[in-house]
Amino acid sequence: MEENIQESPVTISVKKHIVVFGKHDYILKNVEDLLAKADFTTSGFTALPDALDYIKMNPLDAVFIGGGVDPHDRMEIQKLVSTDFPHVKMIEHFGGPATIITEVKSALSA
């Protein structure tokens, strides 16, 4: 006698990958910790050349830029992303940590 075995569909959850670019290491770490707790994968940078190289070499879903970042650095990242990676969301954050998760989720769902 054969049993009819139905397999349950396997759901694979892939975490969204976000590059975090900031001015200060301690703030960068706090933002990365908040995003990790919300189930995002992050890669953080305070040096523009490192961030640009990483963006060019790795698949990602968004770039999160803190408010204290030099405007010229901000423009370099925006130029790279809009030109070469238009599918990557740009998230510019000005202010405290309370709205970070909401801003990221909103940008990724748009």
C-alpha positions as CSV (number, residue, x, y, z in Angstrom):
1,M,0.0,0.0,0.0
2,E,1.5,3.3,-1.1
3,E,1.1,6.4,1.0
4,N,0.5,9.7,-0.7
5,I,3.2,11.9,0.7
6,Q,2.9,15.6,0.0
7,E,5.9,17.7,0.5
8,S,5.5,21.1,2.1
9,P,6.9,23.9,0.0
10,V,10.2,25.1,1.3
11,T,10.3,28.8,1.9
12,I,13.8,30.3,1.8
13,S,14.1,33.7,3.4
14,V,16.9,35.8,2.0
15,K,17.9,38.7,4.1
16,K,18.1,42.1,2.4
17,H,21.7,43.3,2.1
18,I,22.3,46.9,3.0
19,V,25.5,48.9,2.8
20,V,25.7,51.4,5.6
21,F,27.9,54.5,5.0
22,G,28.6,56.8,7.9
23,K,30.9,59.4,9.3
24,H,31.7,57.9,12.8
25,D,32.5,54.3,13.7
26,Y,30.3,54.3,16.8
27,I,27.2,55.5,15.0
28,L,27.9,53.1,12.1
29,K,28.0,50.2,14.6
30,N,24.7,51.3,16.2
31,V,22.9,51.5,12.8
32,E,24.3,48.1,11.8
33,D,23.2,46.6,15.1
34,L,19.6,48.1,14.7
35,L,19.4,46.7,11.2
36,A,20.7,43.3,12.2
37,K,18.1,43.0,14.9
38,A,15.5,43.8,12.2
39,D,16.8,40.8,10.2
40,F,18.9,42.7,7.6
41,T,22.5,41.9,6.5
42,T,24.8,44.9,6.6
43,S,28.2,45.9,5.5
44,G,29.4,49.2,7.1
45,F,32.0,51.7,5.9
46,T,33.3,55.1,6.9
47,A,35.8,55.4,4.0
48,L,34.4,56.3,0.6
49,P,36.9,54.2,-1.5
50,D,36.1,51.1,0.5
51,A,32.3,51.7,0.2
52,L,32.5,52.3,-3.5
53,D,34.6,49.2,-4.1
54,Y,32.2,47.1,-2.1
55,I,29.1,48.4,-3.9
56,K,30.8,47.6,-7.2
57,M,31.7,44.0,-6.2
58,N,28.7,42.8,-4.2
59,P,25.0,42.3,-4.8
60,L,23.0,44.5,-2.5
61,D,19.5,45.8,-2.0
62,A,20.1,49.3,-0.5
63,V,22.6,51.9,0.5
64,F,21.9,53.7,3.8
65,I,23.8,57.0,4.2
66,G,23.9,58.8,7.5
67,G,23.2,62.5,7.9
68,G,26.8,63.4,8.9
69,V,28.4,62.2,5.7
70,D,30.3,64.7,3.6
71,P,28.1,66.0,0.8
72,H,30.7,65.2,-1.8
73,D,30.9,61.6,-0.6
74,R,27.2,61.3,-0.6
75,M,27.1,62.5,-4.3
76,E,29.8,60.0,-5.3
77,I,27.8,57.1,-3.9
78,Q,24.5,58.4,-5.4
79,K,26.2,58.8,-8.8
80,L,27.6,55.2,-8.8
81,V,24.3,53.7,-7.6
82,S,22.0,55.6,-10.0
83,T,24.3,55.0,-13.0
84,D,25.4,51.4,-12.5
85,F,22.9,49.9,-10.0
86,P,19.5,51.5,-10.5
87,H,17.8,48.6,-8.7
88,V,19.6,49.5,-5.5
89,K,17.6,51.7,-3.2
90,M,19.2,54.9,-1.7
91,I,18.2,55.7,1.8
92,E,19.4,59.0,3.3
93,H,18.8,59.3,7.0
94,F,18.9,62.5,8.9
95,G,18.0,62.4,12.6
96,G,18.0,59.9,15.4
97,P,17.7,56.1,15.4
98,A,14.0,55.8,16.1
99,T,12.9,56.0,12.4
100,I,15.8,53.9,10.8
101,I,13.9,50.6,10.5
102,T,10.7,52.2,9.2
103,E,12.7,54.2,6.6
104,V,14.6,51.1,5.4
105,K,11.5,48.9,5.2
106,S,9.6,51.7,3.4
107,A,12.4,52.2,0.9
108,L,12.7,48.5,0.2
109,S,9.0,48.0,-0.3
110,A,8.7,50.8,-2.8
